[in-house]
Amino acid sequence: MATLGQRIPSGTLGGGAWMLVVIQRNLPGESAIDLSICSEISYDEDFHVTPAEVIGFLGPITYDSQGYTCQLTMGLYVKRPSSFDITLPWKDIARIFPIRSDILADGYLVENTITIVDIAATGGDPLSEFVGCVLSTNGVQVRPNSYITRNARFYAVERTI
């Protein structure tokens, strides 16, 4: 138990520069892809909380969840296609971020399992994991004197970690 004025030991806090996004497409024969290190990542869970009110009582007597929504927003560093090695070919990235005609041809979005891994930790500790993720929005950001980032938003069925 920490006391006032006690120092936090080095290595206790997670570093944002060491978060790796791992994506597993939920299709037969697909293997997990170490997609990229994040420039930023966040998720928002909304439990659609509604107050339960009764006549004759001032204010709600409880709060109820009426649904659930989970959005995962990330900025990923983009590698040049020529720099990809055999473990992460460019076509794997294209499958995670399909173009419009691919979605129209398939008729659906492929669900993914997304795991955020702290690669600075020994063995790579998972920070969060999301199942049933589908791509909602996708884009690329280019700025002078900076790295190229891919911005993506996924909807998830559930956060499991």
Phi, psi and omega in degrees: 000125181284144175247164180302134178084355180284139180280148176271126182299147177301140179087000181284321184270141178289142178262129183295338182282356186240031179259123181253136177263122177247127182241131175243111177287136183274062176230149179301137176081000180273140176251161181293147181241125170283097191289302183185165170277143184277140166272333175195152177203141176207157173222150179231123174254132178240120182265010177046058183283131181232135178288139175261113183246150177233155179292136177088003179237130182279111180092174182286151176267340177195176175236135182243146174272127183253005181170190182204135174221137177228124176243136179242120181244131182216151169245124184242136175293138183258127174271151174293141179305326181289344183266358180288140176261185185297336183281341181218074180291157182302325181297332176294321177296318180297328179288327178287323180244079185290158174269168186305315183295329176295318180294318178296320181292319180284325182085004180199166173262135180285133176282144181234158167252124183247127178240131175261119187244132175276100185280350176284336180283151178299123178082353180075084181283131175289129178273314179210155175220140183232135180245156179067037184275133173235144181292131179253308177225158187204138178195173179233140180241125179240127179228147176297145177056035180211167176281152176283135178235147173257124179261129182218146174233131178242148166261137180241146175288323184198146169264123184259339175232000000 
